[in-house]
């Protein structure tokens, strides 16, 4: 893994750890993780391979990302205080986030440094995965899906919270 990959992965993990402390739910809550994952997608997602069973691999990892993201968003607390919405990632949300990000990092380290490349090559041949770019696309899209679904879940929940607690909205407008 390159230094940029380590920094990017660490930044994505720190996004949730930052939310372990309760803070204001604002645009930065949504934009920071989206900007980081957009940078990752731009940097690593050259093509989306469609040969063999590449799309099945990609869809499977995206589905895992969606489950982790939605669950992480559900297990993030949102509450109103003095006309502001506050957000705090719970332990379950943080664990899910680290599991998703850590699995990708662990897979990459295993393949590059722990002899996993041969196992992945054999798996790929057996299951008709066309090559390295399919794995890259699958893991990048898994991360993108996890971040987007987590952020979307928090956004939807924050809108629902405002609808259920109109006093908080009115207080903020005052």
Buried (B, 14 or more C-beta within 10 A) or exposed (E): EEEEBEEBBEBBBEBBEEBEEEBEBEEEBBEBBEEBBBEBBEEBBEEBBEEBBBBBBBEEBBEBBBBBBBBBBBBBEBBBEEBBBBBBBBEEBBBBBBBBBEBBBEBBEBBEEEEBEEEBBEEBEEEEBBEBBBBBBBBBBBBBBBBBBBBBBBBEBBEEBBEEBEEBBEBEEE
